Amino acid sequence: MAGIKWDGVFSKRYRAKGATEAELRSFVSSLFSPLTGDEVATIIASQSNPFPASDPLHDAYQPFAPRSWRLPETPLPASYLDFLRWSNGGSFLNGDRRFDPIFPASEVRGYLLSYHIPQYMPGAVPFAFDGGGRFYLFDMRQGPTEGEYPILFVGSGNLDYADAVNAGTSFIDACTRSADPGEQYMR
C-alpha cells in the first residue's frame, strides 16, 4: 500500500519530519521484541495495591506479571509504515476526527508498555491519541486481512476490548473517515 498521497488524506495536518528507513527498521525490529529487564522492573515498580489495608480486596490484589505478556508477532501494516515515512508523528484532522498526536515510531513501544496495554488488551497496539485521552489502536489479535488490521478506539483509562469501538477497517480507512469515534464511544 505504499505510495498513498498523504497530503490529500487529512483536512488539516501538522506534519513531523518523516522517519528514515533506518528508523523504521529499528522500530519494526524492536517494537514487539521481548521485554527487557529494565522494562519489566519499571512496570513492576509502577504498580501498587490500590486497596487500603482495611478493604476486603486488599489481600486479593495481584500485581501484573509483565514477563507473561505476549506481544503481537505479525507485521505492521504497510500503509502505517508508509505514513511514518511521510510524517513520523504529528497531529491530523479529518472533519471531526482527530489524531492528536499520532505517535512517532520511537514512542509507540513506550505507550504500549506504560499503559500496560498487553495486560488489558493483549494484541492491541496504540498508534495515536484523539487529543482527549482516548487511543487509536491496531487490533492485532487475528492475522492481517490484506496486510491490514481493524482500528479500535478506547479511553486510556478504560482499556478493554468490550468498551472499544471500531474506528475503521484499516489504518487508511480510519484516517479517511471524518466522524469522531468518540461520539460512538460515549453511547
Backbone hydrogen bonds in HBPLUS format (Angstrom, degrees):
<---DONOR---> <-ACCEPTOR-->    atom                        ^
c    i                          cat <-CA-CA->   ^        H-A-AA   ^      H-
h    n   atom  resd res      DA  || num        DHA   H-A  angle D-A-AA Bond
n    s   type  num  typ     dist DA aas  dist angle  dist       angle   num
A0006-TRP N   A0004-ILE O   3.10 MM   2  5.63 120.8  2.47 106.8  90.8     1
A0008-GLY N   A0005-LYS O   3.06 MM   3  5.86 150.3  2.15 120.6 127.4     2
A0009-VAL N   A0006-TRP O   3.07 MM   3  5.08 161.1  2.11 107.1 113.1     3
A0011-SER N   A0093-LEU O   2.85 MM  82  5.78 128.2  2.12 138.9 153.3     4
A0012-LYS N   A0093-LEU O   3.18 MM  81  5.00 162.7  2.21 134.2 133.1     5
A0093-LEU N   A0012-LYS O   2.89 MM  81  5.00 163.2  1.92 146.4 145.9     6
A0014-TYR N   A0091-SER O   2.78 MM  77  5.08 145.7  1.90 167.8 172.5     7
A0091-SER N   A0014-TYR O   3.07 MM  77  5.08 147.6  2.18 131.4 136.9     8
A0088-ASN N   A0017-LYS O   3.12 MM  71  5.87 158.7  2.17 112.7 119.2     9
A0019-ALA N   A0084-LEU O   2.79 MM  65  5.70 176.3  1.79 146.0 147.3    10
A0024-LEU N   A0020-THR O   2.97 MM   4  6.29 158.6  2.02 151.6 157.5    11
A0025-ARG N   A0021-GLU O   2.89 MM   4  6.09 157.6  1.94 147.9 153.9    12
A0026-SER N   A0022-ALA O   3.03 MM   4  6.21 162.9  2.06 148.0 152.4    13
A0027-PHE N   A0023-GLU O   2.90 MM   4  6.09 158.3  1.95 147.0 153.5    14
A0028-VAL N   A0024-LEU O   2.86 MM   4  6.01 174.2  1.87 157.5 158.3    15
A0029-SER N   A0025-ARG O   2.96 MM   4  6.04 157.9  2.01 147.2 153.6    16
A0030-SER N   A0026-SER O   3.01 MM   4  6.01 137.2  2.20 142.6 152.7    17
A0031-LEU N   A0027-PHE O   2.91 MM   4  5.67 151.6  1.99 157.1 161.2    18
A0033-SER N   A0030-SER O   3.22 MM   3  5.12 167.6  2.24 106.4 109.9    19
A0040-VAL N   A0036-THR O   2.98 MM   4  6.26 164.9  2.00 155.6 159.3    20
A0041-ALA N   A0037-GLY O   2.93 MM   4  6.11 162.6  1.96 148.1 153.2    21
A0042-THR N   A0038-ASP O   2.92 MM   4  6.10 156.5  1.98 148.2 154.3    22
A0043-ILE N   A0039-GLU O   2.98 MM   4  6.20 162.1  2.01 151.8 156.2    23
A0044-ILE N   A0040-VAL O   2.93 MM   4  6.14 165.8  1.95 155.3 159.4    24
A0045-ALA N   A0041-ALA O   2.87 MM   4  6.00 159.8  1.91 146.6 152.8    25
A0046-SER N   A0042-THR O   3.00 MM   4  6.13 131.4  2.25 139.0 151.2    26
A0046-SER N   A0043-ILE O   3.19 MM   3  5.16 133.2  2.42  93.8 106.5    27
A0047-GLN N   A0044-ILE O   3.21 MM   3  5.57 164.3  2.23 111.7 116.5    28
A0055-ASP N   A0052-PRO O   2.83 MM   3  5.39 161.3  1.86 121.8 128.2    29
A0058-HIS N   A0055-ASP O   2.99 MM   3  5.40 160.8  2.03 115.5 121.7    30
A0060-ALA N   A0057-LEU O   3.05 MM   3  5.09 133.3  2.27  99.6 113.1    31
A0061-TYR N   A0058-HIS O   3.36 MM   3  5.57 154.8  2.43 103.5 110.5    32
A0068-SER N   A0065-ALA O   2.90 MM   3  5.79 162.8  1.93 130.1 135.2    33
A0069-TRP N   A0066-PRO O   3.08 MM   3  5.20 158.6  2.13 105.9 112.7    34
A0080-TYR N   A0077-PRO O   3.17 MM   3  5.35 124.2  2.50 100.1 112.8    35
A0081-LEU N   A0077-PRO O   3.17 MM   4  6.56 161.7  2.21 151.8 156.5    36
A0082-ASP N   A0078-ALA O   2.83 MM   4  5.99 151.8  1.91 146.8 155.3    37
A0083-PHE N   A0079-SER O   2.93 MM   4  6.16 150.5  2.02 139.6 147.6    38
A0084-LEU N   A0080-TYR O   2.96 MM   4  6.32 158.0  2.01 150.2 155.4    39
A0085-ARG N   A0081-LEU O   3.05 MM   4  6.37 141.4  2.21 141.1 151.1    40
A0086-TRP N   A0082-ASP O   3.20 MM   4  6.54 142.4  2.35 140.8 150.6    41
A0086-TRP N   A0083-PHE O   2.86 MM   3  5.05 124.0  2.18 100.6 116.0    42
A0087-SER N   A0083-PHE O   2.71 MM   4  6.01 159.8  1.75 158.6 165.7    43
A0089-GLY N   A0087-SER O   2.95 MM   2  5.55 130.5  2.20 105.4  90.7    44
A0102-ILE N   A0090-GLY O   2.78 MM  12  5.57 166.7  1.79 172.0 176.2    45
A0092-PHE N   A0099-PHE O   2.88 MM   7  5.09 158.2  1.92 140.2 147.6    46
A0099-PHE N   A0092-PHE O   2.82 MM   7  5.09 161.1  1.85 160.8 159.9    47
A0094-ASN N   A0097-ARG O   2.89 MM   3  5.15 151.3  1.97 148.8 155.9    48
A0097-ARG N   A0094-ASN O   2.95 MM   3  5.15 159.0  2.00 133.5 131.4    49
A0096-ASP N   A0178-SER O   2.80 MM  82  5.57 137.9  1.98 155.7 157.9    50
A0100-ASP N   A0129-PHE O   2.77 MM  29  5.36 138.3  1.95 127.1 136.4    51
A0129-PHE N   A0101-PRO O   2.95 MM  28  5.57 155.5  2.01 153.5 160.4    52
A0103-PHE N   A0127-PHE O   2.88 MM  24  5.59 158.0  1.93 138.5 145.9    53
A0107-GLU N   A0104-PRO O   2.88 MM   3  5.52 164.8  1.90 124.1 129.3    54
A0111-TYR N   A0107-GLU O   3.10 MM   4  6.45 157.9  2.15 156.4 161.3    55
A0112-LEU N   A0108-VAL O   2.93 MM   4  6.17 164.5  1.96 155.9 160.8    56
A0113-LEU N   A0109-ARG O   2.97 MM   4  6.15 160.6  2.00 153.0 156.4    57
A0114-SER N   A0110-GLY O   2.80 MM   4  5.77 163.5  1.83 150.6 156.4    58
A0115-TYR N   A0111-TYR O   3.20 MM   4  5.88 153.6  2.27 140.6 144.9    59
A0117-ILE N   A0112-LEU O   3.09 MM   5  5.47 145.8  2.21 158.4 167.8    60
A0116-HIS N   A0113-LEU O   2.99 MM   3  4.86 156.7  2.05 102.9 109.4    61
A0119-GLN N   A0116-HIS O   2.98 MM   3  5.44 141.5  2.14 111.3 122.4    62
A0120-TYR N   A0116-HIS O   3.25 MM   4  6.64 156.9  2.31 151.9 158.2    63
A0121-MET N   A0117-ILE O   2.66 MM   4  5.29 161.1  1.69 153.7 160.6    64
A0124-ALA N   A0121-MET O   2.99 MM   3  5.66 151.4  2.07 150.9 149.5    65
A0140-MET N   A0123-GLY O   2.75 MM  17  4.91 144.9  1.87 150.6 152.7    66
A0125-VAL N   A0138-PHE O   3.00 MM  13  5.08 151.0  2.08 139.0 147.3    67
A0138-PHE N   A0125-VAL O   2.75 MM  13  5.08 159.0  1.80 146.9 145.9    68
A0127-PHE N   A0136-TYR O   3.00 MM   9  6.03 162.0  2.03 158.6 157.0    69
A0136-TYR N   A0128-ALA O   2.85 MM   8  5.19 151.9  1.93 144.2 143.5    70
A0130-ASP N   A0134-ARG O   2.93 MM   4  5.61 124.5  2.24 148.4 162.9    71
A0156-SER N   A0133-GLY O   2.93 MM  23  5.82 163.9  1.96 158.0 157.3    72
A0135-PHE N   A0154-VAL O   2.73 MM  19  5.43 147.1  1.83 171.0 160.1    73
A0154-VAL N   A0135-PHE O   3.08 MM  19  5.43 151.6  2.16 141.0 149.7    74
A0137-LEU N   A0152-LEU O   2.90 MM  15  5.12 154.9  1.97 139.7 144.8    75
A0152-LEU N   A0137-LEU O   2.81 MM  15  5.12 163.7  1.84 151.5 156.4    76
A0139-ASP N   A0150-PRO O   2.92 MM  11  5.46 157.9  1.97 162.7 160.8    77
A0145-THR N   A0148-GLU O   2.88 MM   3  5.25 159.6  1.92 153.0 152.7    78
A0148-GLU N   A0145-THR O   3.02 MM   3  5.25 161.4  2.06 109.6 115.7    79
A0151-ILE N   A0168-GLY O   2.87 MM  17  5.03 173.1  1.87 145.9 144.8    80
A0167-ALA N   A0151-ILE O   2.75 MM  16  5.26 175.0  1.75 146.4 147.4    81
A0153-PHE N   A0165-VAL O   2.87 MM  12  5.29 137.6  2.05 149.6 161.1    82
A0165-VAL N   A0153-PHE O   2.99 MM  12  5.29 162.3  2.02 146.3 150.5    83
A0158-ASN N   A0155-GLY O   3.06 MM   3  5.10 163.7  2.09 108.8 112.4    84
A0163-ASP N   A0160-ASP O   3.03 MM   3  5.41 143.4  2.17 108.2 118.3    85
A0164-ALA N   A0161-TYR O   3.26 MM   3  5.11 149.8  2.35  97.6 106.3    86
A0174-ALA N   A0170-SER O   2.94 MM   4  6.15 161.4  1.97 150.4 154.9    87
A0175-CYS N   A0171-PHE O   3.00 MM   4  6.26 151.7  2.08 147.7 155.9    88
A0176-THR N   A0172-ILE O   2.96 MM   4  6.14 144.3  2.09 146.7 155.3    89
A0177-ARG N   A0173-ASP O   3.16 MM   4  6.28 132.9  2.40 146.8 156.7    90
A0183-GLU N   A0180-ASP O   3.13 MM   3  5.86 157.4  2.18 119.8 124.1    91
A0185-TYR N   A0181-PRO O   2.91 MM   4  6.14 153.9  1.98 146.3 155.0    92
A0186-MET N   A0182-GLY O   2.94 MM   4  5.97 147.7  2.05 142.7 148.5    93
A0187-ARG N   A0184-GLN O   3.28 MM   3  5.49 154.3  2.35 103.7 111.2    94
